């Protein structure tokens, strides 16, 4: 019997010249594909695999079971535009001058001389695509500011900010510079379908790929498929709440479609998938009935979007890379979206950008099971318009130091978004009062240990001040005069009506 099996194997290999073995060898030797999925305003507690009691997210839960679920995953900022710029560049957003979300028409943007993941991978012979929300400039689809194509994306299908007028039948998508008008359907499905079509029809199949999928969900203005909404109406207080729950569920279904496509194209085994959110859940009309449908939750975390506390910056994070990351893992090692650029560079064996400070570190040791991730600089956040009084934070190990500043505590005195007044404080304000938390023992940041841990606080204060001054010095100043004047004229006209 053994001789017969051996002979059959020899005959098989002779007749079919190692096709299966050759494919596996080619797959393992080729550069890995990279798929980054970024949600908008998805809270730390909004997924079933992160403890939500009602929202069903089977596809994302499955993704987590196939890879590593990150319990201490951070966005680079507590608000959208800075967070996205930080992920793309591996740099804390204030270095880039992306200090806040970018209104339409604003001069603030991700500058052309910044180096993005897409540019680096394109030089390494990757095919690259961006589908979904861009929000890294104010003059979208204009030659006056860099567009996704200028930042390394060979194919782009994007919006400046949110899907308008809602997630349903959006009319503001642009494909490679061409406005498309109204598209029937819901935004996350439209974005996923574009990514799938690119994978199947448009990408260069002889090259590895980097696909950056940026869903608008579950950011306002929320709109969800009626059949999904109906599933949640019996277990929610308001229709708006059911709309939000269905919105997350719809996004989960879109993730499922993307994963199914990777399976169908036999790309799963050689593709790293990183799933995360740009910041914590929306703060507006929380748990109230009204025109908004913001029912996201930070879980046990303090604060939400626009806060420097954990609820604003700690987000869901899942990484799947078959054969390189053991399935079913959970890691409490602090990681950030700024870690993606150095991680991908090491994966592909390309050099890091020169003549600029990077704020992330490669996660490859973590993927290999080494939890002692060495950082040359602690994780850092700075948001001048935070809803809570602290404006700056830094995490080192289990400890987080939170700092107030010498600028206004309320945001009204800073005006609307980045302007000549706010930039004076952004560039010159000093750090004043400090708070200290042990996140391992106090994830909800309820016990300020600044007085009990004076020596540790002084050590972290010194590091934080040094980092803050360095970043503050590097950040550019935008000429916002014409934008402010045009906004004043617009407000005047609205009042006159």
Buried (B, 14 or more C-beta within 10 A) or exposed (E): EEEEEEEEEEEEEEEEEEEEEEEEEEBEEEBBBBBBBBBBBBBBBBBBBBEBEEBBBBBBBBBBBBBBBBBBBBBBBBBBBBBBBBBBBBBBBBBBBBBBBBBEBBBBBBBEEBBBBBBBBBEBEBBBBBBBBBBBBBBBBEEEBBBBBBBBBBBBBBBBBBBBEBBBBBEBBBEBEEEEEEBEBBBBBBBBBBBBBBBEEEBEEEBBBBBBBBBBBBBBBBBBBEEBBEBBBEEBEBEBBBBBBBBBBBBBBBBBBBBEBBEEBEBBBBBBBBBBBBBBBBBBBEEEEEEBBBBBBBBEBBBBBBBBBBBBBBBBBBBBBBEBBEEEBEBEBBBBBBBBBBBBBBBBEBEBBEEBBBBBBBBBBBBEEEEEBEBEBBBBBBBBBBBBBBBBBBBBEBBBBBBBBEBBEEBEEBBBBBBEBBBEBBBEBEBEEBBBBBBEEBBBBEEBBBEEBEEBBEBBBEBBBEBBEBBBEBBBEBEBEEBBEEBEEEEEEEEEE
